[in-house]
């Protein structure tokens, strides 16, 4: 091999070694940051029901949610406010009353889970450790309540939307993922 060929080969090997070290350093740096992510911002409630599925992150892709049908929507008991309804849902989850909690979900969300058993498996996997419920917000034609579910060191917000039925009862219209903190 000529002197020029050896110099070129040495230069190429040096560049490759530097690139390899840079790639390894980048991977180590990214992995070290995974546990120290910055505090995420929490978006304001959407105050609309554009996605009635309300499926949590990490769920397999689901078919499009069914359109809202007042005839199949869960009804808020007459002696309950929307805040009490959302609180009762989280209490049912905390008490592992999954069948009860499942029936309180909007019809489209129930349809996406398919069955109370699938809902139960999902919640058991999340290892929910707590919840909180905020005051209601009046929206056009209904009420919105933001509930927070704590699991695995984070809080996940769900905006519950309620609308008035033809008979004056409150119906559970939708539950929409509203961010995390």
C-alpha positions as a Markdown table, in Angstrom:
| # | Residue | x | y | z |
|---|---|---|---|---|
| 1 | Unk | 0.0 | 0.0 | 0.0 |
| 2 | Unk | 1.4 | 3.4 | -0.9 |
| 3 | Unk | 2.0 | 6.1 | 1.7 |
| 4 | Unk | -1.0 | 8.1 | 0.3 |
| 5 | Unk | -3.3 | 5.1 | 0.6 |
| 6 | Unk | -2.3 | 4.5 | 4.2 |
| 7 | Unk | -2.9 | 8.2 | 5.1 |
| 8 | Unk | -6.3 | 8.0 | 3.5 |
| 9 | Unk | -7.2 | 4.8 | 5.3 |
| 10 | Unk | -6.0 | 6.2 | 8.6 |
| 11 | Unk | -8.0 | 9.4 | 8.1 |
| 12 | Unk | -11.1 | 7.4 | 7.2 |
| 13 | Unk | -10.7 | 5.2 | 10.3 |
| 14 | Unk | -10.2 | 8.2 | 12.5 |
| 15 | Unk | -13.4 | 9.9 | 11.2 |
| 16 | Unk | -15.3 | 6.6 | 11.6 |
| 17 | Unk | -14.0 | 6.3 | 15.2 |
| 18 | Unk | -15.0 | 9.9 | 16.1 |
| 19 | Unk | -18.5 | 9.3 | 14.5 |
| 20 | Unk | -18.9 | 6.1 | 16.5 |
| 21 | Unk | -18.0 | 7.8 | 19.8 |
| 22 | Unk | -20.4 | 10.7 | 19.0 |
| 23 | Unk | -23.2 | 8.2 | 18.4 |
| 24 | Unk | -22.5 | 6.3 | 21.6 |
| 25 | Unk | -22.4 | 9.6 | 23.6 |
| 26 | Unk | -25.7 | 10.8 | 22.1 |
| 27 | Unk | -27.4 | 7.5 | 23.0 |
| 28 | Unk | -26.0 | 7.7 | 26.6 |
| 29 | Unk | -27.1 | 11.3 | 26.9 |
| 30 | Unk | -30.7 | 10.6 | 25.6 |
| 31 | Unk | -31.1 | 7.6 | 28.0 |
| 32 | Unk | -29.9 | 9.7 | 30.9 |
| 33 | Unk | -32.5 | 12.4 | 30.1 |
| 34 | Unk | -35.4 | 9.9 | 29.9 |
| 35 | Unk | -35.8 | 9.9 | 33.7 |
| 36 | Unk | -35.4 | 13.7 | 34.1 |
| 37 | Unk | -37.8 | 15.1 | 31.5 |
| 38 | Unk | -38.9 | 18.7 | 32.0 |
| 39 | Unk | -42.2 | 19.3 | 33.6 |
| 40 | Unk | -44.8 | 19.1 | 30.8 |
| 41 | Unk | -47.3 | 21.9 | 30.4 |
| 42 | Unk | -51.0 | 21.0 | 30.8 |
| 43 | Unk | -53.2 | 22.3 | 28.0 |
| 44 | Unk | -56.4 | 24.0 | 29.1 |
| 45 | Unk | -59.6 | 21.9 | 28.8 |
| 46 | Unk | -60.8 | 21.8 | 25.2 |
| 47 | Unk | -64.4 | 22.6 | 26.2 |
| 48 | Unk | -65.7 | 20.7 | 23.2 |
| 49 | Unk | -66.4 | 17.1 | 22.4 |
| 50 | Unk | -64.4 | 16.5 | 19.3 |
| 51 | Unk | -63.1 | 13.1 | 20.3 |
| 52 | Unk | -65.7 | 11.1 | 22.2 |
| 53 | Unk | -63.5 | 8.0 | 22.6 |
| 54 | Unk | -61.4 | 9.4 | 25.4 |
| 55 | Unk | -59.0 | 6.4 | 25.2 |
| 56 | Unk | -55.9 | 6.7 | 27.3 |
| 57 | Unk | -52.4 | 6.9 | 25.7 |
| 58 | Unk | -50.8 | 3.6 | 24.8 |
| 59 | Unk | -54.0 | 1.9 | 23.9 |
| 60 | Unk | -53.9 | 0.0 | 20.5 |
| 61 | Unk | -55.4 | 1.9 | 17.7 |
| 62 | Unk | -59.2 | 1.8 | 17.9 |
| 63 | Unk | -61.9 | 2.1 | 15.2 |
| 64 | Unk | -63.4 | 5.5 | 14.9 |
| 65 | Unk | -65.8 | 6.3 | 17.8 |
| 66 | Unk | -69.5 | 6.1 | 17.2 |
| 67 | Unk | -71.5 | 9.3 | 16.9 |
| 68 | Unk | -73.2 | 10.4 | 20.1 |
| 69 | Unk | -76.6 | 8.8 | 20.6 |
| 70 | Unk | -78.7 | 10.2 | 23.5 |
| 71 | Unk | -80.6 | 6.9 | 23.6 |
| 72 | Unk | -77.5 | 5.0 | 24.6 |
| 73 | Unk | -75.7 | 7.6 | 26.7 |
| 74 | Unk | -75.3 | 7.0 | 30.4 |
| 75 | Unk | -77.7 | 9.2 | 32.4 |
| 76 | Unk | -76.4 | 11.2 | 35.5 |
| 77 | Unk | -78.7 | 10.3 | 38.4 |
| 78 | Unk | -81.1 | 13.1 | 39.2 |
| 79 | Unk | -79.6 | 13.5 | 42.7 |
| 80 | Unk | -76.0 | 13.8 | 41.4 |
| 81 | Unk | -74.1 | 16.8 | 39.9 |
| 82 | Unk | -71.6 | 16.2 | 37.1 |
| 83 | Unk | -68.8 | 16.7 | 39.7 |
| 84 | Unk | -70.3 | 14.1 | 41.9 |
| 85 | Unk | -70.7 | 11.8 | 38.9 |
| 86 | Unk | -67.0 | 12.1 | 37.9 |
| 87 | Unk | -66.0 | 11.7 | 41.5 |
| 88 | Unk | -68.1 | 8.5 | 41.8 |
| 89 | Unk | -66.5 | 7.2 | 38.7 |
| 90 | Unk | -63.0 | 7.7 | 40.2 |
| 91 | Unk | -64.1 | 6.2 | 43.5 |
| 92 | Unk | -65.4 | 3.1 | 41.7 |
| 93 | Unk | -62.1 | 2.8 | 40.0 |
| 94 | Unk | -60.2 | 3.2 | 43.3 |
| 95 | Unk | -62.4 | 0.5 | 44.9 |
| 96 | Unk | -61.9 | -1.8 | 41.9 |
| 97 | Unk | -65.6 | -1.7 | 41.1 |
| 98 | Unk | -64.7 | -1.9 | 37.4 |
| 99 | Unk | -68.1 | -3.0 | 36.1 |
| 100 | Unk | -69.7 | 0.0 | 37.8 |
| 101 | Unk | -67.0 | 2.4 | 36.5 |
| 102 | Unk | -67.3 | 0.9 | 33.0 |
| 103 | Unk | -71.0 | 1.6 | 32.8 |
| 104 | Unk | -70.4 | 5.3 | 33.8 |
| 105 | Unk | -68.1 | 5.9 | 30.8 |
| 106 | Unk | -69.6 | 7.5 | 27.7 |
| 107 | Unk | -71.1 | 4.9 | 25.3 |
| 108 | Unk | -68.4 | 5.5 | 22.7 |
| 109 | Unk | -65.6 | 4.8 | 25.2 |
| 110 | Unk | -67.4 | 1.6 | 26.4 |
| 111 | Unk | -67.6 | 0.6 | 22.7 |
| 112 | Unk | -63.9 | 1.2 | 22.2 |
| 113 | Unk | -62.9 | -0.9 | 25.2 |
| 114 | Unk | -65.4 | -3.6 | 24.1 |
| 115 | Unk | -66.1 | -5.1 | 27.5 |
| 116 | Unk | -65.7 | -4.3 | 31.2 |
| 117 | Unk | -62.9 | -7.0 | 31.4 |
| 118 | Unk | -60.7 | -5.1 | 28.9 |
| 119 | Unk | -61.3 | -1.9 | 30.9 |
| 120 | Unk | -60.4 | -3.6 | 34.1 |
| 121 | Unk | -57.1 | -5.0 | 32.6 |
| 122 | Unk | -56.2 | -1.5 | 31.4 |
| 123 | Unk | -56.8 | 0.1 | 34.8 |
| 124 | Unk | -55.0 | -2.7 | 36.6 |
| 125 | Unk | -52.0 | -2.1 | 34.3 |
| 126 | Unk | -51.9 | 1.6 | 35.0 |
| 127 | Unk | -51.8 | 1.1 | 38.8 |
| 128 | Unk | -53.9 | 4.2 | 39.6 |
| 129 | Unk | -52.8 | 5.8 | 42.9 |
| 130 | Unk | -55.3 | 8.7 | 43.2 |
| 131 | Unk | -57.6 | 11.2 | 41.6 |
| 132 | Unk | -58.9 | 14.7 | 41.8 |
| 133 | Unk | -61.9 | 16.5 | 40.3 |
| 134 | Unk | -62.1 | 20.2 | 39.4 |
| 135 | Unk | -65.1 | 22.5 | 39.5 |
| 136 | Unk | -67.5 | 22.3 | 36.5 |
| 137 | Unk | -67.3 | 24.8 | 33.6 |
| 138 | Unk | -70.5 | 25.8 | 31.7 |
| 139 | Unk | -70.1 | 25.1 | 28.0 |
| 140 | Unk | -72.4 | 25.7 | 25.2 |
| 141 | Unk | -75.3 | 23.3 | 25.8 |
| 142 | Unk | -73.8 | 21.6 | 28.8 |
| 143 | Unk | -71.2 | 21.2 | 31.5 |
| 144 | Unk | -67.5 | 20.2 | 31.4 |
| 145 | Unk | -65.7 | 18.6 | 34.4 |
| 146 | Unk | -61.9 | 18.0 | 34.4 |
| 147 | Unk | -60.8 | 15.0 | 36.4 |
| 148 | Unk | -57.2 | 14.0 | 37.1 |
| 149 | Unk | -56.1 | 10.4 | 37.5 |
| 150 | Unk | -52.7 | 9.8 | 39.1 |
| 151 | Unk | -50.8 | 6.7 | 37.9 |
| 152 | Unk | -47.2 | 5.8 | 37.6 |
| 153 | Unk | -46.0 | 9.2 | 38.9 |
| 154 | Unk | -48.0 | 11.3 | 36.6 |
| 155 | Unk | -51.5 | 12.9 | 36.4 |
| 156 | Unk | -53.6 | 12.4 | 33.4 |
| 157 | Unk | -56.5 | 14.8 | 32.8 |
| 158 | Unk | -59.8 | 13.7 | 31.3 |
| 159 | Unk | -62.4 | 16.3 | 30.3 |
| 160 | Unk | -65.9 | 14.8 | 30.9 |
| 161 | Unk | -68.7 | 16.6 | 28.9 |
| 162 | Unk | -72.3 | 16.4 | 29.9 |
| 163 | Unk | -75.3 | 17.6 | 27.8 |
| 164 | Unk | -79.0 | 18.0 | 28.6 |
| 165 | Unk | -81.3 | 15.3 | 27.2 |
| 166 | Unk | -84.7 | 16.0 | 25.8 |
| 167 | Unk | -86.3 | 15.1 | 29.1 |
| 168 | Unk | -84.0 | 17.5 | 31.0 |
| 169 | Unk | -81.7 | 14.8 | 32.4 |
| 170 | Unk | -78.0 | 15.2 | 32.1 |
| 171 | Unk | -76.3 | 12.7 | 29.7 |
| 172 | Unk | -72.6 | 11.7 | 29.6 |
| 173 | Unk | -71.6 | 12.9 | 26.2 |
| 174 | Unk | -67.9 | 12.3 | 26.1 |
| 175 | Unk | -64.6 | 11.9 | 28.0 |
| 176 | Unk | -61.6 | 13.4 | 26.2 |
| 177 | Unk | -58.0 | 13.1 | 27.1 |
| 178 | Unk | -57.0 | 16.6 | 28.3 |
| 179 | Unk | -53.2 | 16.3 | 28.9 |
| 180 | Unk | -50.9 | 15.3 | 31.6 |
| 181 | Unk | -48.8 | 16.8 | 34.3 |
